[in-house]
Amino acid sequence: MINFRYHVVSLTAVFLALAIGLVVGTAALNGPVADNLKSQITALNKDLSNKRDEINQYREEINRSQEFATQIAPFVLDGKLTGRKLAVLALPGTDQYADKVIQMLSITGVTVTAKVTVQDKFFDPAVELELLDLASESSQPTISTTDLPVNSNGVETASAQLALALLQRPSAPGAAPATQPSAADVTAVLTAYSKASYIAVEDNAVGGAEATLIITGAPAVDKDAAKKAQSLVNMAEQFSDERRLVVAGVGVGEGNLISAVRGDPTLNKKISTVDNASTTDGQVASAMATVERVVDDKTGHYGLAAGASALVPKAAS
């Protein structure tokens, strides 16, 4: 019978052999392996340093391109919309670049008759009936409910009412000039929606705009995202009904307004889009697209996302 002492001795011998093997193997391979590892580490460090230099160069190029866009803007925009009137709607998620788009537009000489910041609440499906009630209660002599859509879509109805308040009414060919909303009625409608926290309006907002720029952000991602995406389209439809509209903003993400417009065979023929308005390049393109839409009565789709035909419009007349 093999006793306990034999087991101890055997195990000790095994571990001793392993230890001796490790020491001998390490001693034999230490020089070549260590040198190889050091060489690889040195090469990786050099490659990492080169990549950092490339990244810094790309960043510098991007910054320079944005500076170039800013410097060239006056040459392509200066005075192009002098004497023209534009309403601007800033949708949720555009706080970081909406004012930059408007600042670029100012180079054209356009008069921004109203900047309306549309709040998240406006697109909340839970308050749709309240929005319908507000549209009915906000009816004014020159902004009547008889001109609003006859349905139960709160966003569509309210958007139609805001469009009537902010924009000039087109006249039918050969007919007498259409009656325009009075200043008092415009103020009353905007005040009603502002007090209910559906919109925020800058001071001295008036009606009479001949076109609209809607600045849009990234699409919603909550449980009501699909409904909110459709509500954005409903708003765009109302502001483009026999009127000129440009939609500029972010054109990525499922359910974004720009992709929806470009994918609609009717809307893409009467609404211009710019999908990179969060950048200086896109802000210049947004102003150029507005000039093209207002002055030349042409539509186009610009930027980097799917459906864009060019980075910017051809120089407007």
C-alpha positions as CSV (number, residue, x, y, z in Angstrom):
1,M,0.0,0.0,0.0
2,I,1.2,3.5,-0.9
3,N,1.4,5.6,2.3
4,F,0.8,9.3,2.9
5,R,4.6,10.0,3.0
6,Y,5.0,8.7,-0.5
7,H,2.2,11.0,-1.8
8,V,3.9,14.0,-0.2
9,V,7.2,13.2,-1.7
10,S,5.7,12.6,-5.1
11,L,3.8,15.8,-5.1
12,T,6.8,17.7,-3.9
13,A,8.9,16.3,-6.7
14,V,6.3,17.2,-9.4
15,F,6.1,20.9,-8.2
16,L,9.8,21.1,-8.0
17,A,10.1,19.9,-11.5
18,L,7.6,22.4,-12.7
19,A,9.4,25.2,-10.9
20,I,12.8,24.2,-12.4
21,G,11.1,24.0,-15.9
22,L,9.7,27.5,-15.6
23,V,13.0,28.9,-14.5
24,V,14.9,27.2,-17.2
25,G,12.3,28.1,-19.9
26,T,12.2,31.7,-18.8
27,A,15.9,32.0,-18.8
28,A,16.1,30.5,-22.3
29,L,13.4,32.6,-23.8
30,N,13.7,35.8,-21.8
31,G,16.0,37.5,-24.2
32,P,14.3,36.9,-27.6
33,V,10.7,37.1,-26.2
34,A,11.3,40.3,-24.2
35,D,13.1,41.9,-27.1
36,N,10.2,41.0,-29.4
37,L,7.6,42.3,-27.0
38,K,9.5,45.6,-26.6
39,S,9.7,46.0,-30.3
40,Q,5.9,45.4,-30.7
41,I,5.2,47.9,-27.9
42,T,7.4,50.5,-29.5
43,A,5.7,50.0,-32.9
44,L,2.3,50.3,-31.3
45,N,3.2,53.5,-29.5
46,K,4.4,55.0,-32.7
47,D,1.3,54.0,-34.5
48,L,-0.9,55.4,-31.7
49,S,1.0,58.7,-31.9
50,N,0.5,58.8,-35.7
51,K,-3.2,58.2,-35.3
52,R,-3.4,61.0,-32.7
53,D,-1.7,63.3,-35.1
54,E,-4.1,62.4,-37.9
55,I,-7.1,63.0,-35.6
56,N,-5.8,66.4,-34.6
57,Q,-5.2,67.2,-38.3
58,Y,-8.8,66.1,-39.2
59,R,-10.2,68.3,-36.3
60,E,-8.2,71.2,-37.6
61,E,-9.5,70.7,-41.1
62,I,-13.0,70.6,-39.9
63,N,-12.5,73.8,-37.9
64,R,-11.0,75.4,-40.9
65,S,-13.8,74.3,-43.2
66,Q,-16.3,75.8,-40.7
67,E,-14.3,79.1,-40.7
68,F,-14.3,79.0,-44.5
69,A,-18.1,78.7,-44.5
70,T,-18.5,81.6,-42.1
71,Q,-16.1,83.8,-44.2
72,I,-17.7,83.0,-47.5
73,A,-21.3,83.4,-46.3
74,P,-21.5,87.2,-47.0
75,F,-20.4,86.6,-50.6
76,V,-23.3,84.2,-51.3
77,L,-25.9,85.6,-49.0
78,D,-25.5,89.4,-48.6
79,G,-28.8,91.2,-49.2
80,K,-30.4,88.3,-51.1
81,L,-33.6,88.6,-49.0
82,T,-33.8,92.3,-48.3
83,G,-37.4,93.3,-48.0
84,R,-38.7,89.8,-47.6
85,K,-40.4,88.4,-44.5
86,L,-39.8,85.0,-42.9
87,A,-41.3,83.2,-39.9
88,V,-39.1,80.8,-38.0
89,L,-40.3,77.8,-36.0
90,A,-37.7,76.1,-33.7
91,L,-38.8,72.6,-32.8
92,P,-37.7,70.7,-29.6
93,G,-34.0,69.7,-29.5
94,T,-32.7,72.7,-31.5
95,D,-31.5,74.9,-28.7
96,Q,-27.8,74.6,-29.6
97,Y,-28.1,75.7,-33.2
98,A,-31.4,77.4,-33.9
99,D,-30.1,80.9,-33.1
100,K,-27.0,80.2,-35.3
101,V,-29.2,79.4,-38.2
102,I,-31.1,82.7,-37.7
103,Q,-27.9,84.6,-37.3
104,M,-26.7,83.2,-40.7
105,L,-30.1,84.2,-42.2
106,S,-29.6,87.8,-41.0
107,I,-26.8,88.1,-43.6
108,T,-29.5,87.9,-46.3
109,G,-31.3,91.0,-44.9
110,V,-34.5,89.0,-44.3
111,T,-36.9,90.3,-41.7
112,V,-37.8,87.5,-39.2
113,T,-41.3,88.5,-38.4
114,A,-41.6,85.9,-35.6
115,K,-39.5,83.3,-33.9
116,V,-41.7,80.6,-32.4
117,T,-40.1,78.0,-30.2
118,V,-42.4,75.0,-30.2
119,Q,-42.4,73.1,-26.9
120,D,-42.4,69.3,-26.4
121,K,-46.0,69.6,-25.0
122,F,-47.3,70.6,-28.4
123,F,-46.5,67.1,-29.8
124,D,-47.7,65.1,-26.7
125,P,-50.5,62.7,-27.7
126,A,-51.9,62.9,-24.2
127,V,-53.0,66.6,-24.6
128,E,-54.4,66.3,-28.2
129,L,-58.0,67.0,-27.0
130,E,-56.8,70.0,-25.0
131,L,-55.0,71.3,-28.1
132,L,-58.2,71.0,-30.1
133,D,-60.1,72.9,-27.5
134,L,-57.5,75.6,-27.4
135,A,-57.6,76.0,-31.2
136,S,-61.4,76.4,-31.0
137,E,-61.2,78.9,-28.1
138,S,-58.5,80.9,-29.8
139,S,-60.6,81.6,-32.9
140,Q,-60.4,85.3,-33.9
141,P,-62.4,87.4,-36.5
142,T,-59.6,87.2,-39.0
143,I,-58.3,83.8,-37.9
144,S,-61.6,81.8,-37.9
145,T,-62.1,78.1,-37.2
146,T,-63.8,77.8,-40.5
147,D,-60.4,77.9,-42.1
148,L,-59.1,75.0,-40.0
149,P,-59.0,71.3,-40.9
150,V,-62.2,69.4,-39.9
151,N,-60.8,66.5,-37.9
152,S,-59.7,65.4,-34.5
153,N,-56.0,65.9,-35.0
154,G,-54.9,68.4,-32.4
155,V,-51.4,69.1,-33.9
156,E,-52.7,69.5,-37.4
157,T,-55.5,71.8,-36.3
158,A,-53.3,73.9,-34.1
159,S,-50.5,74.1,-36.7
160,A,-53.0,75.3,-39.3
161,Q,-54.1,78.0,-36.9
162,L,-50.5,79.1,-36.2
163,A,-49.8,79.2,-40.0
164,L,-52.9,81.4,-40.5
165,A,-51.6,83.7,-37.8
166,L,-48.0,83.9,-38.9
167,L,-48.2,83.8,-42.7
168,Q,-49.6,85.9,-45.5
169,R,-52.7,84.4,-47.1
170,P,-52.3,83.7,-50.8
171,S,-54.8,85.1,-53.3
172,A,-56.4,83.0,-55.9
173,P,-55.4,83.9,-59.5
174,G,-57.6,86.7,-60.8
175,A,-59.3,87.2,-57.4
176,A,-59.2,90.1,-55.1
177,P,-56.4,90.1,-52.5
178,A,-57.1,87.8,-49.6
179,T,-58.0,89.3,-46.3
180,Q,-54.9,89.2,-44.0
181,P,-55.1,88.5,-40.3
182,S,-55.1,91.6,-38.1
183,A,-52.2,92.4,-35.8
184,A,-54.5,92.1,-32.7
185,D,-55.8,88.7,-33.8
186,V,-52.2,87.4,-34.4
187,T,-51.2,88.6,-31.0
188,A,-54.3,86.9,-29.4
189,V,-53.6,83.6,-31.0
190,L,-49.9,83.5,-30.1
191,T,-50.6,84.6,-26.6
192,A,-53.2,81.9,-26.1
193,Y,-50.7,79.2,-27.1
194,S,-47.9,80.8,-25.1
195,K,-49.9,80.9,-21.9
196,A,-50.8,77.3,-22.3
197,S,-47.1,76.5,-22.6
198,Y,-47.4,75.0,-26.1
199,I,-45.0,77.6,-27.6
200,A,-42.7,80.4,-26.6
201,V,-42.7,83.5,-28.7
202,E,-40.1,86.3,-28.8
203,D,-41.3,89.9,-28.2
204,N,-42.7,91.9,-31.1
205,A,-43.7,88.8,-33.1
206,V,-46.1,89.7,-35.9
207,G,-47.8,88.0,-38.9
208,G,-47.3,88.7,-42.5
209,A,-44.4,86.3,-43.3
210,E,-44.3,85.1,-46.9
211,A,-42.4,81.9,-46.1
212,T,-41.4,79.7,-43.1
213,L,-38.2,78.1,-41.9
214,I,-38.8,75.1,-39.6
215,I,-35.7,74.2,-37.6
216,T,-35.9,70.5,-36.5
217,G,-33.9,68.4,-34.1
218,A,-33.3,64.7,-33.5
219,P,-36.4,62.5,-33.5
220,A,-38.1,61.4,-30.3
221,V,-37.2,58.0,-28.9
222,D,-39.9,57.5,-26.2
223,K,-42.9,55.2,-26.4
224,D,-44.8,57.9,-28.4
225,A,-42.0,58.4,-30.9
226,A,-44.0,57.2,-33.9
227,K,-47.0,59.5,-33.1
228,K,-44.7,62.5,-32.6
229,A,-42.9,61.8,-35.9
230,Q,-46.2,61.9,-37.7
231,S,-47.2,65.1,-35.8
232,L,-44.0,66.8,-37.2
233,V,-45.1,65.8,-40.7
234,N,-48.6,67.2,-40.0
235,M,-47.1,70.5,-38.9
236,A,-45.0,70.7,-42.0
237,E,-47.9,70.0,-44.2
238,Q,-49.9,72.9,-42.8
239,F,-47.1,75.3,-43.1
240,S,-46.5,74.3,-46.7
241,D,-50.1,74.4,-47.8
242,E,-49.9,76.9,-50.7
243,R,-46.9,78.5,-48.9
244,R,-43.2,78.3,-49.1
245,L,-41.4,76.2,-46.5
246,V,-37.8,75.1,-45.8
247,V,-37.1,72.4,-43.2
248,A,-33.5,72.5,-41.8
249,G,-31.9,70.6,-39.0
250,V,-30.8,67.1,-38.2
251,G,-31.5,64.5,-40.9
252,V,-30.5,61.3,-39.0
253,G,-32.3,58.9,-36.7
254,E,-35.5,56.9,-37.3
255,G,-38.5,59.2,-37.6
256,N,-36.7,62.4,-38.3
257,L,-38.8,65.1,-40.2
258,I,-36.3,65.6,-43.0
259,S,-36.2,62.0,-44.0
260,A,-40.0,61.9,-43.9
261,V,-40.3,64.9,-46.2
262,R,-37.8,63.5,-48.7
263,G,-39.5,60.2,-48.7
264,D,-43.0,61.7,-49.4
265,P,-43.5,62.1,-53.2
266,T,-45.8,65.1,-52.6
267,L,-44.0,66.9,-49.9
268,N,-40.5,66.6,-51.4
269,K,-41.7,68.7,-54.4
270,K,-42.9,71.6,-52.3
271,I,-40.7,71.6,-49.2
272,S,-36.9,72.2,-49.3
273,T,-34.7,70.4,-46.8
274,V,-31.2,70.8,-45.3
275,D,-30.0,67.9,-43.1
276,N,-26.9,69.3,-41.4
277,A,-28.0,72.6,-40.0
278,S,-26.2,71.9,-36.7
279,T,-22.9,72.8,-38.5
280,T,-21.8,76.1,-40.0
281,D,-21.8,74.5,-43.5
282,G,-25.4,73.5,-43.0
283,Q,-26.4,76.9,-41.6
284,V,-25.0,78.5,-44.8
285,A,-26.9,75.9,-46.9
286,S,-30.1,76.6,-44.9
287,A,-29.9,80.3,-45.7
288,M,-29.1,79.6,-49.4
289,A,-32.0,77.1,-49.6
290,T,-34.3,79.8,-48.1
291,V,-33.2,82.3,-50.7
292,E,-33.8,79.7,-53.4
293,R,-37.3,78.9,-52.1
294,V,-38.4,82.5,-51.6
295,V,-36.8,84.3,-54.5
296,D,-36.6,81.6,-57.2
297,D,-39.6,79.5,-56.0
298,K,-37.5,76.3,-56.3
299,T,-37.2,73.4,-54.0
300,G,-34.1,71.3,-53.3
301,H,-32.6,68.9,-50.8
302,Y,-29.2,69.6,-49.4
303,G,-26.6,68.2,-47.0
304,L,-25.1,64.8,-46.3
305,A,-27.9,62.4,-45.5
306,A,-29.9,60.1,-47.9
307,G,-32.0,62.0,-50.4
308,A,-29.7,65.1,-50.6
309,S,-28.9,66.1,-54.1
310,A,-26.0,68.5,-53.2
311,L,-24.2,70.1,-50.3
312,V,-25.6,73.5,-51.1
313,P,-27.9,75.1,-53.7
314,K,-26.5,76.7,-56.8
315,A,-25.8,80.4,-56.1
316,A,-29.2,82.0,-56.0
317,S,-30.1,84.8,-58.4
